Amino acid sequence: MQASILIVSKNRKEALEKTLLILEKVIDFSTEEVLVFLDGCTDTSHQLKNKFNWVKWYESEQSVGASRARSMLYPKAQGIVLIGLDDDAHPLSTDFVTQVADVFNNYPTAGVIAFQEIKGVFTSDTIALQSVSLSVEEYFTNEFIGCGYAIRKDVYEATNGFPVWIDIYGEESCVSIEVIKKGYDIIYSNKIKVNHRVDLVGRKVNGQHYFRFGKQLKNSTYYFLVYYPFPLINILKLYWHNFHKYALTDFKCFKIFFETILEVLINIHKVLKYRNPVDNKEIKKMRSLSGLKF
């Protein structure tokens, strides 16, 4: 098996169905497989199993969170390359698996490829591509994002994988620092593009930015506690930044800010069981690398 395409989905049947319809037309079933994990879905997502019987389906009756779901799904993949997509994201080229192989061949030290993310809902892939520059850009970076990336299976297995102590938002940063720790690189390549079909205005109206704010604050705290030799200063800086920029300007963020601190204090003993500090040289390397362009 050359490549495994892995998707975690929760209560987004229509988005998942669209992604699978697109993949069905472009993947080579003789060398590629698609695995989907339904994370405690309470909608009718399970009905897709009959429509897409070529997919390898896995599920949990109770939601375990995106990161834990990935940690459960990825060991089941057979491909030498693991390609992660969000359920509302699809590749914008029919030969994206070949493109992934080419980039890995061009960068032997690369353990992960971060794809270019094109956010928005477009009437066609052509219009989506018209919204970005088509000139090739590649550089070593310090992270990847979950809507579109590829990781070599041997590299993933050399790390601790997606953390079970994070639910959603921030799990990619944990894998990234472990990939760097193992001596591999993360390469950003806009040769491989994905359309992340998010309605940014709708998300804000629905209040999803509040949900993200709380999760990112909590999980960033956990990230420092697990990976940094001396995490306290970084945690204080994190809290000061979020208090000054968000909590002081939005009452709901203010409330979430202190609720998150309380949650961290309650669960800190559970997270510290996974403490695995990296060397300062790895932290310096992460900071010296360019971040992803959003």
Backbone bond lengths (Angstrom), bond angles and torsions (degrees), N, CA, C in turn:
res aa  C-N    CA-C-N  psi(-1)  N-CA   C-N-CA  omega(-1)  CA-C   N-CA-C  phi
1 M - - - 1.458 - - 1.525 109.54 -
2 Q 1.314 116.41 123.53 1.463 120.57 -176.29 1.526 112.26 -79.20
3 A 1.326 117.00 -45.59 1.460 120.00 -174.90 1.517 111.06 -144.79
4 S 1.327 114.85 145.37 1.466 122.48 173.93 1.517 107.97 -118.15
5 I 1.322 116.47 129.11 1.462 122.31 177.05 1.520 107.10 -103.61
6 L 1.333 116.64 122.98 1.461 121.22 -170.79 1.523 110.63 -120.82
7 I 1.330 115.12 132.80 1.463 121.73 -176.91 1.519 109.24 -135.21
8 V 1.320 116.28 133.01 1.462 122.10 170.44 1.518 107.55 -108.79
9 S 1.327 116.84 134.75 1.461 120.39 -176.01 1.525 110.75 -137.62
10 K 1.327 114.33 144.16 1.462 119.69 176.43 1.528 109.61 -141.14
11 N 1.318 115.60 109.84 1.466 122.58 173.56 1.528 113.65 57.08
12 R 1.324 116.13 38.79 1.467 119.59 175.97 1.528 108.53 -134.70
13 K 1.305 114.71 62.90 1.461 121.16 -174.67 1.525 111.82 -57.67
14 E 1.327 117.14 -48.03 1.465 120.25 -175.32 1.524 111.25 -63.97
15 A 1.324 117.05 -42.85 1.462 120.82 179.65 1.521 110.43 -64.84
16 L 1.320 116.56 -44.48 1.458 120.83 179.52 1.524 110.85 -63.45
17 E 1.314 116.22 -42.92 1.471 120.21 -179.76 1.522 110.69 -60.56
18 K 1.326 117.15 -42.77 1.469 120.07 179.70 1.526 110.79 -63.16
19 T 1.324 116.80 -43.24 1.465 120.46 179.61 1.523 110.84 -61.98
20 L 1.316 117.32 -43.63 1.465 120.64 -179.19 1.530 111.68 -67.90
21 L 1.312 117.60 -35.54 1.472 120.37 176.70 1.528 110.92 -62.98
22 I 1.318 116.08 -37.79 1.469 120.54 178.41 1.528 110.30 -69.86
23 L 1.328 116.68 -45.97 1.462 120.23 -179.29 1.524 111.64 -63.29
24 E 1.312 116.38 -36.27 1.463 120.99 -178.97 1.524 112.31 -56.99
25 K 1.330 115.44 -30.36 1.470 120.72 -176.45 1.529 113.05 -85.12
26 V 1.314 117.21 -16.96 1.464 117.93 -170.13 1.531 114.66 -119.71
27 I 1.331 118.87 -16.23 1.462 118.05 -177.06 1.524 111.10 -87.34
28 D 1.316 115.16 155.94 1.460 123.18 176.86 1.530 107.18 -99.24
29 F 1.318 116.70 107.79 1.457 120.54 -173.44 1.535 112.78 -66.87
30 S 1.332 117.13 -14.69 1.466 119.20 -179.95 1.523 112.26 -79.58
31 T 1.335 116.86 -22.56 1.468 120.02 -176.73 1.528 113.07 -128.66
32 E 1.313 117.40 -3.54 1.461 120.93 -175.68 1.527 110.18 -132.42
33 E 1.307 116.26 148.33 1.455 122.10 179.50 1.515 109.72 -134.43
34 V 1.327 115.22 156.89 1.465 121.54 177.31 1.522 108.50 -123.69
35 L 1.323 115.96 127.74 1.462 122.16 177.82 1.520 108.53 -118.97
36 V 1.333 116.40 133.94 1.462 121.66 179.95 1.524 109.04 -127.01
37 F 1.321 115.39 133.40 1.470 122.09 176.07 1.519 108.02 -112.29
38 L 1.332 117.06 119.60 1.456 122.57 175.51 1.522 108.23 -90.95
39 D 1.324 115.49 113.27 1.461 121.39 -171.45 1.534 110.69 -93.82
40 G 1.325 115.60 85.43 1.458 120.08 176.47 1.517 113.74 60.15
41 C 1.322 117.22 39.31 1.468 120.94 -176.91 1.523 111.13 -66.17
42 T 1.320 115.50 134.41 1.460 121.42 176.75 1.522 111.40 -111.83
43 D 1.344 117.10 2.89 1.461 120.51 174.42 1.530 108.06 -92.98
44 T 1.310 117.72 -152.01 1.471 120.98 -177.82 1.529 111.92 -104.14
45 S 1.327 116.99 26.66 1.473 120.18 -178.72 1.519 112.19 -57.87
46 H 1.337 117.44 -32.04 1.465 119.90 -177.69 1.527 112.37 -62.62
47 Q 1.333 117.49 -19.69 1.463 120.69 178.36 1.533 112.16 -66.32
48 L 1.334 115.92 -19.91 1.467 119.57 -179.69 1.523 111.84 -69.99
49 K 1.311 117.62 -17.53 1.463 120.40 -179.22 1.524 111.48 -57.93
50 N 1.320 117.23 -40.89 1.462 120.74 -179.30 1.518 111.96 -72.25
51 K 1.319 116.50 -35.06 1.464 120.42 -178.21 1.522 111.44 -72.96
52 F 1.316 116.35 -34.69 1.467 120.60 -177.28 1.532 108.36 -119.62
53 N 1.322 115.70 72.78 1.468 119.55 -176.38 1.527 112.36 -77.00
54 W 1.320 117.53 -5.31 1.464 121.32 176.04 1.530 111.39 -84.92
55 V 1.316 116.63 -9.45 1.464 121.71 177.01 1.523 109.25 -83.57
56 K 1.326 116.68 142.94 1.460 121.53 172.49 1.530 107.15 -90.67
57 W 1.322 114.95 109.66 1.460 121.37 -172.94 1.526 111.79 -96.14
58 Y 1.338 114.63 139.73 1.458 122.31 173.60 1.524 107.12 -138.75
59 E 1.303 116.93 153.91 1.458 117.97 -179.18 1.519 111.78 -158.70
60 S 1.326 113.12 161.62 1.453 121.76 173.27 1.520 107.42 -125.80
61 E 1.322 116.90 133.58 1.462 120.01 179.62 1.529 111.21 -64.53
62 Q 1.310 116.45 -38.76 1.456 121.70 176.17 1.525 109.39 -102.11
63 S 1.320 116.35 142.66 1.463 119.69 178.87 1.526 110.28 -66.23
64 V 1.325 115.84 130.63 1.463 120.79 179.51 1.524 111.80 -109.71
65 G 1.341 116.94 -5.41 1.454 120.69 -177.99 1.519 111.12 93.68
66 A 1.321 115.48 151.96 1.462 120.96 -173.44 1.522 112.92 -61.03
67 S 1.337 117.00 -41.38 1.461 119.55 -176.22 1.528 111.43 -68.81
68 R 1.310 116.86 -47.36 1.460 119.88 178.43 1.535 110.77 -63.73
69 A 1.331 116.52 -37.59 1.466 120.07 177.95 1.529 110.31 -61.65
70 R 1.313 116.99 -42.19 1.460 120.03 176.75 1.526 111.17 -63.92
71 S 1.322 115.87 -40.16 1.469 118.79 -179.74 1.527 111.10 -63.97
72 M 1.326 117.10 -27.14 1.459 121.68 178.29 1.528 111.30 -83.22
73 L 1.326 116.77 -32.76 1.463 121.50 -174.48 1.527 113.14 -82.37
74 Y 1.320 117.49 -41.64 1.469 120.61 -169.70 1.530 114.05 -62.61
75 P 1.339 119.71 -36.29 1.473 118.19 178.00 1.525 113.80 -64.48
76 K 1.315 118.30 -15.23 1.459 121.69 -179.32 1.531 112.48 -84.95
77 A 1.324 117.19 -10.08 1.468 121.47 -177.65 1.526 111.01 -74.35
78 Q 1.331 115.60 144.66 1.458 121.73 -178.89 1.523 113.08 -103.01
79 G 1.323 117.77 -14.62 1.460 120.81 -175.17 1.509 113.32 -70.34
80 I 1.327 116.05 154.96 1.464 120.15 174.79 1.525 110.46 -79.50
81 V 1.330 115.76 -16.64 1.456 122.18 174.27 1.526 107.76 -124.60
82 L 1.326 116.58 133.56 1.458 122.52 179.79 1.531 108.20 -108.48
83 I 1.325 116.44 121.46 1.462 121.71 -178.42 1.526 108.46 -109.96
84 G 1.323 115.89 118.08 1.455 120.53 -178.82 1.514 111.44 -98.99
85 L 1.322 115.85 132.08 1.460 122.21 175.58 1.523 109.15 -130.67
86 D 1.327 116.49 147.95 1.455 119.75 166.83 1.517 108.78 -74.91
87 D 1.326 116.41 159.85 1.463 118.49 -179.04 1.528 112.33 -68.01
88 D 1.335 117.42 -17.56 1.460 121.19 178.11 1.525 111.93 -110.41
89 A 1.321 116.38 32.30 1.464 121.09 179.10 1.520 109.57 -135.03
90 H 1.332 115.93 142.31 1.469 119.21 178.81 1.525 110.12 -141.98
91 P 1.324 117.25 150.40 1.469 120.91 179.11 1.515 110.78 -69.39
92 L 1.329 115.80 149.43 1.463 121.44 -176.76 1.520 112.79 -102.00
93 S 1.319 117.48 12.14 1.461 121.01 174.36 1.518 108.71 -138.53
94 T 1.313 115.97 147.51 1.462 120.20 -177.04 1.518 112.15 -75.36
95 D 1.331 117.28 -19.90 1.469 120.75 -177.60 1.524 111.69 -108.97
96 F 1.333 116.77 34.94 1.461 119.50 -174.11 1.528 112.27 -64.14
97 V 1.330 118.57 -30.28 1.467 120.06 178.75 1.526 109.83 -66.85
98 T 1.321 116.61 -41.31 1.469 120.67 175.79 1.517 110.93 -63.14
99 Q 1.336 116.69 -40.22 1.467 120.61 177.65 1.524 110.91 -61.17
100 V 1.324 116.89 -40.60 1.465 120.80 177.73 1.527 110.38 -60.85
101 A 1.328 116.31 -46.37 1.468 120.51 179.67 1.522 111.11 -61.07
102 D 1.321 116.58 -40.06 1.467 120.72 -179.56 1.523 111.29 -63.63
103 V 1.324 116.93 -43.24 1.467 119.94 -179.48 1.525 110.50 -65.14
104 F 1.319 117.76 -43.30 1.469 120.05 177.72 1.535 110.56 -62.05
105 N 1.324 117.10 -37.87 1.467 120.00 178.20 1.522 111.47 -66.49
106 N 1.330 116.72 -34.27 1.463 121.05 -179.00 1.524 112.70 -76.80
107 Y 1.335 116.21 -22.61 1.467 120.85 -177.94 1.536 108.22 -128.94
108 P 1.329 116.59 84.76 1.477 120.37 -174.82 1.522 114.62 -60.57
109 T 1.343 117.39 -25.25 1.466 119.47 -178.64 1.530 112.20 -86.63
110 A 1.323 116.85 -4.71 1.460 120.17 -176.41 1.530 110.74 -76.49
111 G 1.318 115.46 129.11 1.461 120.33 174.02 1.515 111.86 -100.84
112 V 1.349 115.38 -23.86 1.456 121.81 -177.38 1.518 109.38 -136.55
113 I 1.336 115.56 142.43 1.463 121.97 170.63 1.517 108.15 -114.81
114 A 1.327 116.45 124.91 1.458 121.71 173.73 1.524 108.15 -94.23
115 F 1.332 116.75 122.65 1.457 121.16 -179.52 1.529 110.46 -80.73
116 Q 1.334 115.45 163.52 1.454 119.46 171.79 1.525 109.57 -78.88
117 E 1.321 115.98 129.20 1.453 121.86 178.85 1.526 109.52 -98.54
118 I 1.316 116.74 125.70 1.461 122.42 173.86 1.525 106.81 -111.68
119 K 1.322 115.72 106.92 1.463 120.49 -176.00 1.522 110.96 -86.06
120 G 1.320 115.26 142.65 1.449 119.82 173.58 1.512 112.52 132.52
121 V 1.321 115.18 163.76 1.458 121.93 177.02 1.527 107.33 -104.28
122 F 1.330 116.30 116.20 1.462 122.47 -175.61 1.528 109.87 -116.75
123 T 1.324 115.29 156.21 1.463 119.44 179.31 1.514 112.02 -76.39
124 S 1.338 117.30 -17.54 1.467 120.60 177.30 1.516 109.16 -159.18
125 D 1.334 115.93 161.47 1.463 120.55 176.89 1.525 110.96 -65.85
126 T 1.316 116.69 -32.05 1.473 120.82 178.52 1.517 110.68 -60.21
127 I 1.325 116.13 -44.36 1.463 120.13 179.39 1.528 110.14 -67.94
128 A 1.318 116.94 -37.06 1.465 119.91 176.81 1.525 110.60 -59.33
129 L 1.326 116.78 -43.86 1.466 121.36 -179.29 1.526 111.82 -67.96
130 Q 1.321 116.63 -28.63 1.460 120.24 179.63 1.526 112.15 -70.68
131 S 1.326 116.87 -13.96 1.463 120.40 -177.30 1.530 113.06 -84.16
132 V 1.330 117.15 -5.60 1.469 120.58 -178.19 1.519 109.91 -132.27
133 S 1.319 115.37 162.65 1.455 120.89 175.79 1.525 109.97 -71.85
134 L 1.319 116.46 141.10 1.455 120.69 -179.91 1.529 112.36 -96.85
135 S 1.341 117.45 2.34 1.458 119.97 176.57 1.521 109.36 -71.29
136 V 1.327 115.99 141.08 1.466 121.31 -174.99 1.524 110.61 -72.69
137 E 1.325 115.15 134.44 1.460 121.44 176.73 1.528 108.45 -138.19
138 E 1.316 115.82 127.05 1.457 121.73 177.86 1.521 109.25 -141.18
139 Y 1.312 116.35 137.17 1.461 120.54 177.33 1.525 109.26 -160.42
140 F 1.325 116.24 157.75 1.456 120.87 176.24 1.526 108.85 -76.30
141 T 1.315 115.49 136.08 1.452 121.21 -175.79 1.527 109.71 -131.33
142 N 1.332 116.12 178.06 1.465 119.95 -175.20 1.522 113.61 -108.91
143 E 1.337 117.51 4.90 1.459 118.68 -179.34 1.529 110.40 -163.82
144 F 1.320 114.21 173.14 1.458 121.24 171.58 1.517 107.32 -139.00
145 I 1.319 116.80 166.22 1.462 119.51 178.65 1.515 109.68 -119.81
146 G 1.323 115.24 152.63 1.455 121.48 -167.34 1.512 115.76 -69.87
147 C 1.327 118.72 -16.83 1.468 118.35 -175.59 1.519 112.26 -72.20
148 G 1.338 118.47 -19.95 1.453 120.39 179.69 1.516 112.85 -169.41
149 Y 1.320 116.71 113.15 1.466 121.60 -179.59 1.518 108.92 -164.55
150 A 1.313 115.69 167.41 1.464 121.78 173.57 1.522 108.20 -134.79
151 I 1.326 115.91 140.70 1.458 121.10 177.03 1.523 108.29 -134.96
152 R 1.323 115.51 135.27 1.456 119.37 176.74 1.534 108.98 -64.29
153 K 1.311 115.58 137.60 1.465 118.96 -176.92 1.523 111.41 -61.46
154 D 1.321 117.61 -40.01 1.459 119.58 -179.03 1.522 111.32 -65.86
155 V 1.325 116.54 -32.27 1.462 120.27 177.36 1.526 110.06 -70.99
156 Y 1.323 116.15 -44.51 1.469 119.63 178.19 1.523 110.51 -58.44
157 E 1.317 116.95 -43.32 1.462 120.83 -178.19 1.527 112.17 -69.96
158 A 1.328 117.42 -20.68 1.465 120.78 177.17 1.529 111.91 -77.11
159 T 1.340 116.37 -19.59 1.464 121.22 177.76 1.527 109.58 -94.87
160 N 1.318 115.79 -177.90 1.464 120.84 174.34 1.526 111.84 -85.04
161 G 1.341 115.90 3.86 1.451 119.78 177.66 1.523 112.39 73.75
162 F 1.315 115.78 -168.96 1.456 119.27 177.74 1.528 109.52 -67.74
163 P 1.332 116.78 133.86 1.467 120.11 -172.42 1.527 113.03 -72.53
164 V 1.304 116.00 142.68 1.467 121.34 176.70 1.530 110.36 -88.03
165 W 1.327 117.74 -6.41 1.459 121.60 -179.81 1.528 112.60 -95.25
166 I 1.328 116.27 7.39 1.465 122.86 172.89 1.514 106.90 -123.73
167 D 1.338 116.49 143.66 1.459 118.58 178.19 1.525 111.34 -94.06
168 I 1.316 118.46 -60.53 1.452 121.82 179.39 1.523 109.26 -155.04
169 Y 1.316 116.32 144.43 1.466 126.22 -177.73 1.530 110.46 78.74
170 G 1.308 115.61 106.32 1.456 121.82 176.63 1.509 114.09 113.28
171 E 1.343 116.95 -9.34 1.468 118.34 -177.71 1.525 112.50 -66.76
172 E 1.347 116.79 -30.60 1.466 119.45 179.52 1.531 111.38 -65.15
173 S 1.338 116.19 -34.93 1.471 119.85 178.54 1.526 111.20 -63.31
174 C 1.327 116.04 -34.30 1.470 120.13 179.67 1.527 110.79 -67.77
175 V 1.318 116.43 -45.33 1.466 119.58 177.46 1.524 109.69 -64.44
176 S 1.334 117.17 -39.54 1.468 121.37 -178.02 1.517 111.66 -59.42
177 I 1.332 117.41 -47.23 1.466 119.46 -177.01 1.528 110.58 -68.61
178 E 1.323 116.94 -30.34 1.465 119.14 177.31 1.529 111.08 -73.92
179 V 1.317 117.43 -34.57 1.467 120.97 175.39 1.531 109.86 -62.77
180 I 1.333 116.58 -45.38 1.471 121.12 177.79 1.519 110.13 -62.74
181 K 1.326 116.54 -41.34 1.466 121.20 -179.73 1.524 111.10 -60.71
182 K 1.324 117.32 -35.05 1.459 121.55 -179.40 1.533 112.62 -80.02
183 G 1.327 117.21 0.29 1.455 120.18 174.79 1.516 114.87 92.98
184 Y 1.331 117.22 11.24 1.463 121.06 178.74 1.523 110.25 -101.13
185 D 1.325 115.31 164.15 1.455 121.47 179.62 1.521 110.72 -108.73
186 I 1.336 115.07 160.45 1.461 122.76 172.03 1.517 106.83 -114.75
187 I 1.301 117.13 123.35 1.457 121.56 -177.65 1.525 110.08 -111.71
188 Y 1.316 115.99 129.60 1.462 120.09 171.62 1.510 108.39 -90.08
189 S 1.329 116.65 132.00 1.460 120.81 177.98 1.522 109.31 -138.63
190 N 1.327 116.14 119.97 1.460 119.02 177.54 1.528 112.10 -86.29
191 K 1.341 115.94 8.46 1.465 118.13 170.67 1.533 109.93 -65.84
192 I 1.307 115.42 -29.13 1.468 121.41 -178.65 1.528 107.58 -107.74
193 K 1.305 116.41 113.64 1.453 121.54 -174.41 1.526 110.01 -116.93
194 V 1.332 115.22 142.05 1.455 120.48 173.58 1.524 109.00 -126.73
195 N 1.300 114.95 141.76 1.459 120.13 173.07 1.531 108.25 -92.80
196 H 1.319 115.38 111.79 1.459 121.28 176.21 1.523 106.29 -90.37
197 R 1.311 115.83 104.65 1.460 121.41 -167.96 1.543 110.85 -82.33
198 V 1.315 115.72 68.16 1.459 120.87 -178.44 1.523 109.86 -105.39
199 D 1.309 114.83 137.44 1.461 122.04 173.30 1.521 106.78 -92.20
200 L 1.329 116.66 95.71 1.461 120.73 -172.97 1.523 111.71 -64.09
201 V 1.315 116.76 -38.31 1.465 120.14 179.08 1.529 109.85 -66.87
202 G 1.336 115.32 -43.90 1.463 119.95 -179.99 1.515 112.13 -62.24
203 R 1.332 116.28 -37.94 1.464 119.69 179.41 1.522 111.56 -62.28
204 K 1.333 115.24 -40.53 1.468 118.66 -179.34 1.517 110.69 -69.13
205 V 1.327 116.51 -41.13 1.462 120.78 178.85 1.524 110.43 -61.32
206 N 1.319 116.55 -38.52 1.464 121.51 -178.42 1.526 113.22 -78.98
207 G 1.329 116.38 -3.71 1.456 119.82 177.82 1.510 114.62 79.20
208 Q 1.324 117.85 17.73 1.460 119.68 -177.32 1.521 112.01 -69.06
209 H 1.350 116.62 -22.06 1.461 118.16 178.71 1.528 111.10 -67.46
210 Y 1.337 117.55 -27.12 1.462 120.26 175.75 1.529 110.58 -69.29
211 F 1.317 115.21 -42.38 1.464 120.51 177.50 1.527 109.91 -59.41
212 R 1.331 116.17 -46.00 1.462 120.99 180.00 1.531 111.18 -63.95
213 F 1.334 116.25 -40.44 1.462 120.37 -179.19 1.529 111.05 -56.85
214 G 1.324 116.51 -49.04 1.455 120.23 -178.84 1.514 112.84 -65.45
215 K 1.332 116.08 -43.67 1.462 120.19 -179.10 1.526 111.28 -64.88
216 Q 1.325 117.41 -43.33 1.462 119.77 -178.14 1.515 111.84 -68.15
217 L 1.323 116.88 -37.03 1.458 119.74 177.99 1.529 110.33 -64.12
218 K 1.326 116.75 -47.08 1.466 121.36 179.77 1.525 111.18 -63.28
219 N 1.325 116.44 -48.93 1.460 119.59 -173.42 1.521 112.60 -73.58
220 S 1.332 117.66 -28.22 1.464 119.70 173.38 1.519 110.51 -66.19
221 T 1.330 115.92 -37.23 1.471 120.21 175.21 1.522 110.27 -61.20
222 Y 1.324 116.29 -47.52 1.463 120.61 179.11 1.523 111.48 -61.55
223 Y 1.324 116.40 -39.04 1.467 121.54 179.23 1.533 110.41 -57.70
224 F 1.328 116.19 -48.47 1.466 119.60 179.49 1.525 110.76 -64.42
225 L 1.325 117.08 -41.17 1.465 120.55 -178.89 1.528 111.84 -62.64
226 V 1.303 117.38 -36.00 1.463 121.26 -176.54 1.522 111.58 -81.99
227 Y 1.336 117.72 -43.65 1.465 119.34 -167.02 1.522 115.79 -104.68
228 Y 1.313 119.03 -21.17 1.460 119.83 -175.54 1.528 110.69 -92.14
229 P 1.346 117.35 134.19 1.465 120.03 179.31 1.531 112.21 -59.21
230 F 1.352 115.89 -39.51 1.463 121.88 179.97 1.528 107.78 -130.32
231 P 1.314 117.22 86.42 1.464 120.82 -168.58 1.522 116.13 -81.46
232 L 1.320 118.94 -16.66 1.459 120.85 -168.09 1.529 112.75 -59.62
233 I 1.326 117.65 -45.82 1.467 120.02 -177.18 1.523 110.53 -61.86
234 N 1.330 116.33 -42.56 1.460 119.89 -179.38 1.528 111.35 -66.59
235 I 1.327 117.19 -36.01 1.468 120.19 178.16 1.522 110.30 -67.27
236 L 1.323 117.66 -42.09 1.461 120.73 178.64 1.521 111.02 -63.11
237 K 1.335 117.00 -41.20 1.464 120.46 177.03 1.526 110.74 -63.44
238 L 1.336 115.96 -40.77 1.462 121.22 178.16 1.523 110.34 -59.44
239 Y 1.324 117.20 -46.84 1.462 120.98 -177.51 1.532 111.33 -68.66
240 W 1.316 115.98 -40.59 1.468 118.51 179.82 1.523 110.78 -62.90
241 H 1.311 116.28 -44.05 1.470 120.20 179.76 1.532 110.98 -60.67
242 N 1.327 116.74 -48.24 1.462 120.31 -176.95 1.529 111.99 -71.40
243 F 1.324 117.33 -32.42 1.468 119.92 177.01 1.519 110.35 -67.56
244 H 1.330 115.63 -46.05 1.466 120.34 -176.20 1.525 111.64 -70.80
245 K 1.344 116.78 -40.67 1.477 119.89 -173.82 1.520 112.99 -84.04
246 Y 1.333 117.44 -34.08 1.463 120.13 -173.04 1.530 113.52 -116.90
247 A 1.332 117.31 -51.78 1.464 119.95 -173.37 1.524 112.62 -64.24
248 L 1.318 116.92 -35.58 1.459 119.93 -178.46 1.525 112.73 -77.81
249 T 1.315 117.32 -13.77 1.464 120.45 -175.87 1.523 113.22 -109.25
250 D 1.329 117.26 -6.92 1.467 120.67 -175.57 1.526 107.97 -147.64
251 F 1.344 116.58 118.09 1.463 119.83 -175.18 1.521 111.67 -60.62
252 K 1.339 117.54 -38.22 1.465 119.39 -179.23 1.525 110.45 -66.09
253 C 1.328 116.93 -39.07 1.467 120.08 175.44 1.534 110.26 -65.15
254 F 1.331 116.18 -36.94 1.467 120.91 177.27 1.524 109.97 -58.26
255 K 1.313 116.02 -46.31 1.464 121.35 -179.95 1.530 111.01 -65.21
256 I 1.339 116.65 -44.95 1.463 121.14 -179.95 1.523 110.41 -63.84
257 F 1.333 116.30 -37.02 1.464 121.42 -178.82 1.529 110.68 -56.50
258 F 1.327 117.44 -49.62 1.464 120.23 -176.51 1.530 111.63 -78.13
259 E 1.321 117.46 -30.41 1.464 119.47 174.03 1.526 110.62 -63.92
260 T 1.334 116.11 -37.44 1.462 120.73 179.62 1.518 111.29 -67.32
261 I 1.325 116.91 -42.24 1.468 120.43 177.65 1.527 110.14 -59.47
262 L 1.325 116.63 -42.35 1.463 120.37 178.60 1.523 110.77 -63.55
263 E 1.321 117.17 -42.57 1.471 121.04 179.04 1.522 110.77 -62.46
264 V 1.334 116.77 -41.44 1.463 120.87 178.55 1.525 110.41 -61.40
265 L 1.318 116.84 -45.49 1.471 120.62 -179.19 1.522 111.68 -62.46
266 I 1.315 116.41 -35.87 1.469 120.24 -179.77 1.525 111.36 -70.11
267 N 1.339 116.20 -36.34 1.471 120.22 -171.98 1.523 114.63 -104.67
268 I 1.324 117.32 3.44 1.463 120.02 -173.41 1.523 111.90 -60.15
269 H 1.319 117.76 -35.30 1.466 120.10 -178.09 1.525 111.10 -66.91
270 K 1.330 117.66 -30.18 1.456 120.71 178.27 1.522 111.03 -71.99
271 V 1.335 115.87 -39.14 1.468 120.29 -177.71 1.521 111.20 -71.65
272 L 1.314 116.47 -36.77 1.468 120.00 -177.78 1.529 112.50 -63.80
273 K 1.317 117.53 -17.46 1.466 120.35 175.68 1.529 111.19 -64.08
274 Y 1.321 116.68 -22.74 1.465 121.58 -177.68 1.533 111.83 -100.34
275 R 1.305 116.86 10.36 1.461 120.14 -175.77 1.525 110.49 -58.26
276 N 1.335 114.99 128.87 1.462 121.88 -175.78 1.530 108.69 -149.88
277 P 1.340 117.52 69.62 1.469 120.31 -172.80 1.534 112.83 -61.51
278 V 1.310 114.80 142.33 1.465 120.77 174.77 1.522 108.51 -95.12
279 D 1.327 116.11 166.52 1.460 120.48 177.35 1.531 110.04 -73.55
280 N 1.318 115.13 156.18 1.463 119.66 178.19 1.523 111.88 -60.49
281 K 1.342 116.88 -28.69 1.467 119.09 -179.88 1.520 111.37 -65.15
282 E 1.347 116.41 -34.42 1.461 118.97 177.11 1.530 111.40 -69.77
283 I 1.327 115.67 -38.21 1.462 119.70 177.80 1.520 110.23 -64.72
284 K 1.345 116.18 -42.58 1.466 119.92 178.42 1.523 110.90 -63.32
285 K 1.325 116.69 -38.71 1.459 119.63 178.61 1.518 110.28 -64.66
286 M 1.336 117.13 -44.61 1.460 120.79 178.86 1.526 110.57 -57.50
287 R 1.326 116.14 -42.67 1.460 120.09 -177.35 1.524 112.68 -72.93
288 S 1.322 116.76 -24.99 1.468 120.11 -178.90 1.519 112.25 -80.40
289 L 1.331 116.86 -18.90 1.452 120.69 -178.43 1.517 111.68 -82.69
290 S 1.325 115.90 151.41 1.456 120.66 178.93 1.527 109.55 -71.89
291 G 1.318 115.32 141.73 1.454 120.09 175.07 1.519 111.23 -79.51
292 L 1.304 115.90 171.82 1.451 120.17 177.52 1.522 110.49 -73.22
293 K 1.315 116.54 149.95 1.461 121.66 176.98 1.519 109.24 -93.71
294 F 1.327 115.59 124.36 1.458 119.94 -178.86 1.531 109.53 -109.05
